[in-house]
């Protein structure tokens, strides 16, 4: 019995180390030592096995579900990893978590710090940094970051970054430049948002006929798109339909 109890305690210690390193909730430590053996079994089944057996798609879906149930979990886990090691990767993870919570001001200094390290030319990091700058109202900084990103990856197609660039130009008051970029990105952007934002700016510039053509292009594409694509683009399709009806 003492040997068996010692084994249970050892397993509980290993599980507790795993829980602390991976940023699990602290109540697991109580469960592990309050219920030796049983607590370890429950911990392994709930927290360890899913990550070992699920496909990447299933893990992604599970992560999304956990974020919905506990929106602050990713931030807590990311900050724990950052406390362990202040690396560019961990800085970016915390920054991404703040962006997901619509807190660009908190994300920006972390992403700025990350961008001075080994990931300084990383496409995802620079796009996240530009998103934080845009969200914080620093439109000229976002423009500069995105122009640097394009210089670093001249042959890479980056539709999300390109659309953000057009939006930053518009927010900065450079509307003619923004129209040009909206037109360019609309040619390959995977969805209706770029064309819709192009149409909205055309309306603002009192170029109604050109705007109407863009709205009609969205509706034409929607008619031949599969159901899942129409569902994903519902906001922009509904906007196009309402604009077409208003005319």
C-alpha positions in Angstrom: 0.0 0.0 0.0 2.7 2.6 0.8 4.3 1.8 -2.6 1.0 2.2 -4.3 0.3 5.5 -2.5 3.8 6.7 -3.4 3.1 5.9 -7.1 -0.2 7.9 -6.9 1.6 10.9 -5.4 4.4 10.7 -8.0 1.8 10.7 -10.9 0.0 13.6 -9.2 3.2 15.6 -9.0 3.9 15.0 -12.7 0.4 16.0 -13.6 0.7 19.1 -11.4 3.9 20.1 -13.2 2.2 19.6 -16.5 -0.7 21.8 -15.4 1.5 24.6 -14.2 3.7 24.5 -17.3 0.8 24.6 -19.7 -1.2 27.2 -17.8 -4.1 25.0 -16.7 -6.5 26.3 -14.0 -5.0 26.1 -10.5 -7.9 24.1 -9.2 -6.3 21.1 -10.9 -3.5 21.2 -8.3 -6.0 20.9 -5.5 -7.9 18.0 -7.2 -4.7 16.1 -8.0 -3.5 16.1 -4.3 -6.9 16.0 -2.7 -7.8 12.8 -4.7 -4.6 10.9 -5.4 -5.0 8.5 -8.2 -8.6 9.5 -9.2 -7.6 13.1 -9.6 -4.7 12.1 -11.9 -6.9 9.9 -14.0 -9.5 12.7 -14.5 -6.8 15.2 -15.3 -5.2 12.9 -18.0 -8.6 12.2 -19.5 -9.8 15.8 -19.6 -6.6 17.7 -20.2 -3.9 15.4 -21.7 -5.5 12.8 -23.9 -7.5 15.2 -26.1 -4.4 17.0 -27.2 -2.7 13.6 -28.1 -5.6 12.0 -30.0 -7.4 14.8 -31.8 -6.6 15.8 -35.3 -5.4 19.4 -35.8 -8.9 20.4 -37.0 -10.4 18.9 -33.9 -7.9 20.6 -31.7 -8.7 23.9 -33.4 -12.4 23.4 -32.9 -11.8 22.4 -29.3 -9.7 25.5 -28.7 -12.5 27.7 -30.2 -15.0 26.1 -27.9 -12.8 26.6 -24.9 -12.3 30.2 -25.8 -16.1 30.7 -26.1 -16.6 29.2 -22.6 -13.6 30.9 -21.0 -12.6 34.0 -23.1 -9.7 34.8 -20.9 -8.1 31.4 -20.9 -5.8 31.9 -23.9 -4.5 35.2 -22.4 -3.8 33.5 -19.0 -2.0 30.7 -20.6 0.0 33.0 -22.9 1.0 35.3 -20.1 2.1 32.3 -18.1 4.4 31.2 -20.9 5.7 34.7 -21.2 6.6 34.7 -17.5 8.5 31.5 -18.1 10.4 32.8 -21.1 10.2 36.3 -22.7 10.7 35.1 -26.3 9.4 36.8 -29.5 7.1 33.8 -29.9 5.6 34.2 -26.5 5.4 38.0 -26.8 3.4 37.5 -30.0 1.1 34.9 -28.4 0.1 37.3 -25.7 -0.3 40.1 -28.3 -2.5 37.9 -30.4 -4.6 37.1 -27.3 -5.1 40.8 -26.6 -6.1 41.4 -30.2 -8.6 38.6 -30.0 -10.1 40.4 -27.0 -10.2 43.7 -28.9 -7.5 45.3 -26.7 -5.0 46.6 -29.3 -3.5 49.1 -26.9 -2.3 46.3 -24.7 -1.2 44.2 -27.6 0.9 46.8 -29.3 3.9 47.1 -27.0 4.3 43.4 -26.8 4.2 43.0 -30.6 6.6 45.9 -31.0 9.0 44.2 -28.7 8.6 40.9 -30.5 9.2 42.6 -33.9 12.7 43.6 -32.8 13.8 40.0 -32.4 14.3 37.0 -34.6 10.8 37.3 -36.0 11.3 40.9 -37.1 10.4 40.0 -40.7 7.7 37.4 -39.9 4.6 37.9 -41.9 2.1 37.0 -39.2 3.9 39.1 -36.5 4.1 42.2 -38.7 0.4 41.8 -39.7 -0.6 41.5 -36.0 1.5 44.6 -35.2 -0.2 46.6 -37.9 -3.6 45.4 -36.7 -2.7 46.7 -33.2 -1.5 50.0 -34.6 -4.6 50.4 -36.7 -6.8 49.5 -33.7 -5.0 52.0 -31.5 -5.6 54.7 -34.1 -2.0 54.9 -35.2 -2.8 54.7 -38.9 0.5 56.1 -40.3 2.4 53.5 -38.2 0.2 50.7 -39.5 0.9 51.9 -43.1 4.7 52.0 -42.4 4.6 48.5 -40.9 2.6 47.1 -43.8 4.9 48.7 -46.4 7.8 47.2 -44.6 6.1 43.8 -44.6 5.6 44.1 -48.4 9.3 45.0 -48.8 10.3 42.0 -46.8 8.0 39.6 -48.8 7.6 41.1 -52.3 6.5 37.9 -53.9 4.0 36.8 -51.2 0.3 37.2 -51.6 -1.1 38.7 -48.3 -4.8 39.5 -48.8 -5.5 40.2 -45.1 -2.5 42.6 -44.8 -3.3 44.2 -48.2 -6.9 44.9 -47.1 -5.7 46.3 -43.8 -3.3 48.6 -45.8 -6.2 50.0 -47.8 -8.2 50.6 -44.7 -5.3 52.3 -43.0 -4.8 54.6 -46.0 -8.5 55.5 -45.9 -8.4 56.2 -42.2 -5.4 58.4 -42.7 -7.3 60.5 -45.2 -5.5 59.2 -48.3 -8.7 58.2 -50.0 -7.5 58.1 -53.6 -4.7 55.8 -52.6 -7.1 53.7 -50.6 -9.4 53.4 -53.7 -6.5 52.1 -55.7 -5.6 49.5 -53.1 -9.2 48.4 -52.6 -9.4 47.8 -56.3 -6.2 45.9 -56.3 -7.0 43.7 -53.3 -10.5 43.0 -54.5 -9.1 41.0 -57.4 -7.8 38.2 -55.2 -9.3 38.7 -51.7 -11.1 35.6 -50.5 -14.5 37.1 -49.8 -16.7 40.1 -50.3 -15.3 42.4 -47.6 -12.6 44.1 -49.8 -15.1 44.9 -52.6 -17.7 46.1 -50.1 -15.3 48.5 -48.4 -14.3 49.7 -51.9 -18.0 50.3 -52.7 -18.5 52.2 -49.4 -15.6 54.5 -50.1 -16.9 55.1 -53.6 -20.2 56.1 -52.1 -18.5 58.5 -49.8 -16.7 60.0 -52.8 -20.2 60.4 -54.5 -19.3 58.0 -57.2 -22.6 56.2 -57.0 -22.6 54.4 -60.3 -19.2 52.8 -59.7 -20.3 51.8 -56.1 -23.5 50.2 -57.5 -21.4 48.1 -59.9 -19.3 46.9 -57.0 -22.5 46.0 -55.0 -23.9 44.1 -58.0 -20.6 42.2 -58.4 -21.0 41.0 -54.8 -24.6 39.8 -55.4 -23.6 38.1 -58.6 -20.8 36.2 -56.9 -23.2 35.3 -54.1 -25.7 33.7 -56.4 -23.2 31.1 -57.6 -21.3 30.6 -54.3 -21.9 27.5 -52.2 -24.1 27.8 -49.2 -21.2 27.7 -46.7 -19.5 30.6 -48.5 -22.7 32.7 -48.5 -23.1 32.1 -44.8 -19.6 33.2 -44.1 -20.1 36.3 -46.1 -23.6 37.1 -44.9 -22.7 40.5 -43.5 -21.4 41.8 -46.8 -24.0 40.2 -49.0 -26.8 41.6 -46.9 -25.1 45.0 -47.1 -24.9 44.7 -50.9 -28.5 43.6 -51.1 -29.7 46.6 -48.9 -27.7 49.0 -51.0 -29.1 47.6 -54.3 -32.7 47.8 -52.9 -32.2 51.4 -51.8 -31.3 52.4 -55.3 
